[in-house]
Amino acid sequence: MSKKQTVTTITPLFSAETIGNRIREIGKEISDDYAGATPECPLHLVVVLKGAFIFAADLARAITIPCTIDFIHASSYGSERTSSGNVAIRHNLNVAGRHLLLVEDIIDTGLTMQQITAELRALQPASLKICSLLDKPEARKHPVAIAYTGFIVPNTFIVGFGIDHNERYRELPSLGILCS
């Protein structure tokens, strides 16, 4: 007997063009909001790895004011399509007195953002805001104040544009719903 193979399909959600247009709009908003940042205290992007790296690269190019970039690693997903409920955070940041913009790929339950923002606030930044490509408000269990949102999405598993399932599909230039 042979094992039954599961066929995975991806239902298109947002095209690369739609994503690019929205990122340019967000970049303009951020540039306008932080126009008064000084070279001594520029906007500092803190990018959540791994999922937000593609979004952050495009966002950094869309921001028209000087900014610096750092990375933080956070993980709450195991091999399944749901959050494990445990968040592992790794970083080596020195951000006291800086204007931080936390860049995330997707916010669902809010647990990861709650824990990351608590750690960053303890480092005494001048300010802290969140920018997320995707927001799943239907999945929210912990409150999160998102300053800049790309798209509101349904409570389904989304892949592409840096977002993965078991380390696959990050390379897709668009976003889609993973179906099996």
C-alpha positions in Angstrom: 0.0 0.0 0.0 1.2 3.5 -0.7 0.8 6.4 1.6 -1.9 8.9 0.7 -0.3 12.1 -0.3 -1.8 15.4 0.7 -2.0 18.0 -2.0 -1.4 21.5 -0.8 -2.8 24.4 -2.7 -2.4 28.1 -2.2 -5.4 30.4 -2.8 -4.3 33.8 -4.0 -4.9 36.7 -1.5 -2.8 39.7 -2.5 -0.6 40.1 -5.6 2.9 41.3 -5.5 1.8 44.6 -7.1 -0.9 45.1 -4.5 1.6 44.4 -1.7 4.2 46.8 -3.2 1.6 49.6 -3.5 0.5 49.2 0.1 4.1 49.1 1.4 4.9 52.4 -0.5 1.8 54.0 1.2 2.9 52.8 4.6 6.5 54.0 3.9 5.1 57.5 3.2 3.0 57.5 6.4 6.0 56.5 8.4 8.3 59.1 6.7 5.7 61.8 7.4 5.2 60.8 11.0 9.0 60.6 11.8 10.0 63.6 9.6 11.4 65.3 12.7 13.7 62.5 13.7 17.3 63.7 14.0 20.5 62.1 12.8 21.4 61.7 16.5 18.2 59.9 17.1 16.9 58.4 13.8 14.1 56.0 13.3 15.3 52.5 14.2 13.5 49.6 12.6 13.5 46.4 14.7 12.6 43.6 12.4 11.2 40.3 13.7 12.9 37.3 12.0 12.3 35.3 10.0 8.9 36.2 8.5 9.2 40.0 8.3 12.6 40.2 6.5 11.1 40.6 3.0 8.5 43.1 4.1 11.1 45.0 6.1 13.5 45.3 3.1 10.8 46.8 0.9 9.5 49.0 3.8 13.0 50.4 4.5 13.4 51.3 0.8 9.9 53.0 0.9 10.8 55.1 3.9 12.3 58.4 2.7 14.0 59.5 5.9 17.2 58.1 7.4 16.7 55.0 9.5 18.8 52.2 11.0 17.9 48.5 11.2 18.3 45.7 13.7 16.8 42.3 14.0 15.1 40.2 16.7 14.3 36.6 16.5 10.9 35.5 17.9 9.1 32.2 17.4 5.8 30.9 18.6 4.9 28.4 15.9 5.9 24.7 15.8 5.4 22.4 12.9 1.6 22.8 13.1 -0.4 25.8 11.8 -1.2 27.1 15.2 0.7 29.0 17.8 2.5 26.9 20.4 1.6 29.4 23.1 5.3 29.8 24.0 7.4 32.6 22.6 11.1 32.3 22.3 12.8 35.7 21.8 16.5 36.3 21.0 18.2 39.6 20.5 21.2 41.7 21.4 19.8 45.2 21.1 20.9 48.5 22.6 18.0 50.8 21.9 17.8 53.1 24.9 16.6 56.6 23.8 15.9 55.6 20.2 12.6 55.8 18.2 11.7 52.2 17.5 9.4 50.8 14.9 8.9 47.1 15.4 8.3 45.5 12.0 6.3 42.2 12.0 4.9 40.0 9.2 1.6 39.0 10.8 -0.1 39.6 14.1 -2.7 37.1 15.2 -3.1 36.1 18.8 -0.9 39.1 19.9 1.1 37.0 22.3 4.4 37.4 20.5 3.9 41.2 20.1 3.0 41.5 23.8 6.2 39.8 24.9 8.5 41.5 22.4 7.1 45.0 23.2 7.5 44.3 27.0 11.2 43.4 26.4 11.8 46.4 24.2 10.1 48.8 26.6 12.3 47.5 29.4 15.3 48.8 27.2 13.9 52.3 27.6 13.4 53.5 23.9 12.3 57.1 23.3 9.2 55.7 21.6 7.9 52.3 20.3 5.4 51.7 17.6 4.4 48.5 15.7 4.1 48.1 11.9 2.7 44.8 10.6 2.1 43.7 7.1 -0.9 41.6 8.1 -3.3 41.7 11.0 -5.7 38.9 12.0 -8.0 40.7 14.5 -10.3 37.6 14.7 -7.5 35.6 16.3 -6.6 38.2 18.9 -6.3 37.0 22.5 -3.9 39.7 23.7 -4.4 43.4 22.9 -1.9 45.0 20.5 -1.8 48.6 19.3 -0.7 48.5 15.7 0.3 51.9 14.3 0.8 50.8 10.7 -1.1 47.9 9.1 -0.7 46.6 5.6 -3.8 44.4 5.3 -6.5 43.0 7.6 -6.8 39.3 6.8 -9.1 36.4 7.8 -8.2 33.9 10.5 -6.6 31.4 8.1 -3.0 30.3 7.5 -1.3 32.6 5.1 2.0 32.1 3.3 4.3 33.9 0.9 6.2 37.2 0.9 8.5 35.9 3.7 5.8 34.1 5.7 6.3 30.3 5.8 4.8 27.0 6.7 7.5 24.7 8.0 10.1 26.9 6.3 8.4 26.7 2.9 6.7 29.3 0.7 8.7 32.3 2.0 10.0 33.0 -1.5 6.6 33.5 -3.1 6.2 37.2 -4.3 2.6 37.3 -3.3 0.4 36.3 -0.4 -2.0 33.4 -0.3 -4.1 31.1 1.9 -2.5 27.7 2.5 -5.1 25.0 1.8 -4.6 21.3 2.1 
